[in-house]
Amino acid sequence: MDIDGLRTFVAIAELGGFTRAAARLHRSQPAISRRLGLLEQELGVPLFDRLRGRARLTEAGAAFRPHAEAALAALKDGQEAVRDLQSGLSGSLSLALVGTLADTHIVDTLRRFRERAPGVRLELRTASSAEVTDLVRRGEVTLGLRYFFPDRADLAIHAAGAEAMLVVAAAGHPSAGRRVRKVGTLSGERWIGFPPVRNERDSSGHLLARLLLRAGLDDADVTLIDSLTAQKRLAQAGFGLALVPESSVRDELRQGLLVALDVPALRAVNPITAIHRRNAYLSPAAKALLALLTGRPLKPKRLASVSSPSPAASPATASPSRRRGPRGTPSAR
């Protein structure tokens, strides 16, 4: 089966159209159509329904897609294995991470890695947790850093720390500066949170819902906002309370734009996990970075034993850095 045909098929599937796929692959649209036609002829079934301006996977195309992506990822593994055979800690290493992790202890780990492996070009991409998983699964990046544990048998999962979550409110909130032991005092408060991520057992949206349920606030009015920046701005304007990563509100807390509420019943941490494709080739550089991120030899968790830390765990288990990372990071999910 022709590798270029697989690349063509995957590009069309990802981008949803022949024109965009042609631009990505630097081919003409007729050339793209010919390559796909040969692949469909070999398989004996159409892989796409040709619609006006876009292409939609057929049932056969949807069934074929993960196998095509796995084949291309395996080819990339082989190329990297040959390239790294004699190179040691050199070459390039791709890493996708949730943007807010650039404000945690993770940035110190990446700095130490750069100091220990100056010959490695570290290529970084930011995305949501679910997007990080997809990038790793498709082989577009070697390693991923995300919140929570993805439920995927094709991924190896390593614990890489945790980050404290804070309940924040607008400046001047009546509960600021004191411990809120009776959560009933927060009855009637509106909340701002992420929507639970589909096909994910755990996400920030799931965490907020579980905490409110356990605290007896399951009837709380929750506005779902799919943007961390928007959540902070709405909380700052007094629209409601928000549960956010500690690292994401350091500036706002220091400037007095937001206040943190000490609510023991709503204390929580987000687990941070490092992921890569199970049985994928890992270069010496990838293994070295994983060792720094996890602080231990590589022993991926088995999915059967994967579980998030208790939502009531103390924020003291988190390891936020005092270093400040780039601003404008995407949502923490």
N, C-alpha and C positions, 0 to 999 in steps of 0.2 A: 504494500500500500504506500502511495507516494506521500512523503512528509510534507511537501508543499501543499498538497491537497488537504491534509489534516489542519495545517496552519490556516488555510483559507476558510475551511469550515468553522473552526473555532473563532476566528476573527468575525465572521458574519454573525455567528451565534451571540457573541459578546456585544457587538455593536448594533445589531438589529437591522443591518442593511448592507447591500453590496457596495454602494458608493463609499461609505465610511470604511469598510473593510479594504477596499482598493487603496484608499489614502493611507491607511496604516501600513499596508504591505508594499506600498510604492509600486503598485501594478495598475494597469488599466482595468476598467470595469469589465470589458469583454474577456480579458485574461482571467479575471476572477471567476466569471461565469463558466468559462471553459474548464478551469481546474475543478470547480465544484461539480460540473456535469460529469467529468471523468470519475470522480469519487462516487457519485450517485449511481453511475452506470456499473461500477465495480460492486457496489453493495446491492444493487438491484431494486432500490427504493428511493423515492424523493426524500430529501432531508429537510427541505424548507417549503412552506407555502409562500409563493411570490405574491405579495400584496402591493398595493400602490404605495411606493416610497419606502417600503420596509419588507423584511423577511421574517417569517415566524416559523419556529421549529415544528416539524411534524412529529407525530408520536415516535416514529423511527429516529428522527433527528435528536429528540430529547433523550432517547435511550442510548444513542451513540455518543453523545457529547461527553459524558464523564470519562469514557474510555479513550476518546481522542485527546482530551486534556491530560489524562494520565500518561499516554504515550509520549506526548510532547514534553511533559515534565521529566519522564524517564530519560529521554534523549538529552535534555539539558543536564541531568545528573551525570550522564556518561561523559559529556563534553567537559564538565567541570572536574570530574575525577581524573581524566587524562591531563588536563591543564594543571591540576594541583599535585600531580604525582611527585614532582621534584621541587615544587615551588615553596612548600611550607607556608608560613604566615605571610602570604602575599596575594596579589590578585584582587578581586572584588567580592563583596559580601552584601547581599540585599536583605533589608530588614523593614518590615511594615509594623507600625505601632500606633496605638491610639494617641492622638495629639496631646492630651493632658498628661500623659506619662513623661513628656519632656520637662515637666515641672516637678518630678519626683526624684527619688534616689536613682532612678534609671539613667538620668543624664550623667550622673557621676560614674556609673558603671561604663557607659559608652565612652566617657573621657578616658577612663583607665584602659579600656581596650585599645583606643587610639594610641595611647602612650606605649603600650606593650607590643602593638602590631602596627608600626608606622607604615609598613609596606602594603597594608590592606586598605583598599578604597571602600569605605562603608557607605552604601547607597540607602538612603532613608526615604520612606514614604509614610504619610499619615492617613488614617482612615478610622472608621468606627470599628468596634470589636468584630461585628459580623463581617464587615468588609475585609478586615485583616485575615480572618479565617478563610475567606474565599480566595484572597491573593495567595495565601500559602498553599491551599488545596490545589489551585490551578498551576502551581509552580512558578508564578510570576515573581515571588520572593522566596528566599530560602527559609528565613525565620520570621516569626510574628510575635508581637507583644500585645496582649489584650487584657481586658478585665474578664473575670470569671472563667469557667472551664467549658469549652465547647463539647457538645455531645456528638463526637464524630470518631468512628472507629478507624478512619484512615489517617488520623493525626496522632502524633506523639505529644504529650502534654507535660510540662514541667512547671512546678510552683516557682515563682520568681518574686515573691514578696506580697505586700498588701498596701493599700492606701486607705487612710481614715476618711470617713464620710462625715460631713457636718450639716446640721440643720441651720440654715441662715435665714435672716429676716431683714426687713428695712431698718435703718437706724432709728432708734427711739422705741423699738418694740418693747412693750411692758415686761416681757420675760427676760430681756437682756440683762446680763450681769448677775443672774442668780440661777441656782440649780432647779430645774423643773422636775420635781419628783412625782407630782400628780399630773399625769398626761391629760386628765380631764380638763385642766385649765386651757388646753389647746383645742378643746371642742369648739366647733364653729369656725376654726381657722381654715382658710383655703390653702391648697397646696399646688405646687407646680412640679411636674415630674416628666420623665421620659416615658413614652409609650413602651410597653414590653415588646422586646424584639421577637418577631415570629421565628419559629423553628429553633429557638434558644431556650433552654431550661432556665437559665439565669441571665439577668441583665439588670441595669440600674432601675428600670421600670418595674421588674419583678420584685426587686429588693424593697423599693418604697411601698409597694402594695402589701408585702408580707409584714413589714414593720408596722404599718398603720393597722393592719388586721390584728396583730398580736397585742398592740397597745390599746385595743378597743376603739380605734378611730376609723373603723372600716367604712363608716358612712361619711367620711370626710369628702369634701368637694375637691377633686383633683383635676387640674387642667393639664393636659398632655401637650408638651412642647418639645419638638424634636431638634432642639438647639440649646447647647449649654449657655452660650452667650445670651440668648433671649431669656432663658430662665433667670440668669443673674440680674438682667435689667428689669424684669418684671418683679422679682423679689425686692430689688432696690427701690422700685416705685411703690411698694406696699401692696402689690397685687396678691401676694401669698407667701407661704414658707416654701423653701426648696431644700432638698437633700442633695448635696453636691460634693465632689471630691475636695478635700482640704486644699490640695495644691492649686485648685482652679480659682480660689477666692482670696488668696493671700494679699494681693494688692488692694482689693475692695475692703477687706477687714482692716488693713493698715490705714487706709484713707478714711475709714469711718463710713463708707458708703453702705456697708452691710454689717450686721452683727451676728455672731454665732450664738445659738441657744444651746445650753447644756441640758440635754434631755436624756438621762440615763436609759430610758426605755427605747430610745431611738438611736442609740449608738450602733455603729456598724462599720465594717471595713469591706472594701472591694478587693478580692484576691486578684493578683496580677499573675498571668501565666505566659510562659514562652512556649510556642508551638512550632512544629515542623512536620512535614509529611512523614508518616510512619514508613520505615525502611528506605527513606530517601538517602541519597549520598550527602554526607556532611563533610565539607572541607575542613582542614585543620583550623582555619580561621573561624568557621561556624562553631566548631567544637569548643574553641577557646572562648568565644563570646558567650556561649551557653553556660560554660563552667563559671564565668564571672557573674552571669545573671542569676544562676541558681545557687551558687556557692557550694556546689557539690558535684560529684561525678554524675554523668548523664544516666538517670534512671527514670524514664518517663512513667507517669502514672497510668495505671490501668483504668479504663473507663468505668469498670464495675465499682471501683473504689473512689471515683472522683466525686467530691462534694464541696460545696462552697463553705467557707467559715460561717459559723453561726452569726446571723445578723446582729446579735446582741454582743458580739465580741468587742473587747475594749479597743479604742483607737490606738492604745499604746502598742498594739501589735503591728501597726503600720510603720513604714520607714520613710517618711517624706524627707526630701532633701531641702536644705536651706538655699540651695542654688536656684536661681531663677532661670527658667527656660524661655523659649520664644513665646510671644503673645499671639492671640488670635487662634488658639488651637481649636480643632473641631470637637464635636460632642464626645463626652465620656460615656461610652456604652459598651 
